[in-house]
C-alpha cells in the first residue's frame, strides 16, 4: 500500500508545527470562495509567523486579525493543518475548486 507524502516530506523539510496558543494573522474579511494564500515569517513573541487570506491581498492596516491557531478551523472550510507545519520561509496557494496546490520556499520572507 502506497501512502501519500505529507507536504513537508514532499518539500524535504522538517515539520515546524505552530506552538499551541500562538497567533495567526488571518484576513477574516477576505474569507469565502477563492484561492487561499498563506505565508510564514519567523515566529515572534506570541505569533507563529503565519498570515493567511483568501483572494486579493490588501495593504490596509487592519487586513489581518489575530486568531489563535486552535481556532483557525472555525473560520476556514479547508483543513490547513498540514500546510501550517511548513517552516518559516514557505508560502502556499490552494484553489480547491480547480484542485490546484502550489507550495514553495521564499527566502525574502526570512529577511523581512
SULBELKA-V459024 format. One line per field, one symbol per residue. burial: I if it has 24 or more other C-alpha atoms within 12 Angstrom, else O. A space follows every 10 residues. Layout:
# SULBELKA-V459024
burial=???
This chain:
# SULBELKA-V459024
burial=OOOOOOIIOO OOOOOIIIOO OOIIIIIIOI IOOOIIIIII IIIOOOIIII IIIIOOIOOO OOOIIIIIIO OIOOIIOOOI IOIIIIIIII IIIIOOOOOO OOIIOOOOOO OO
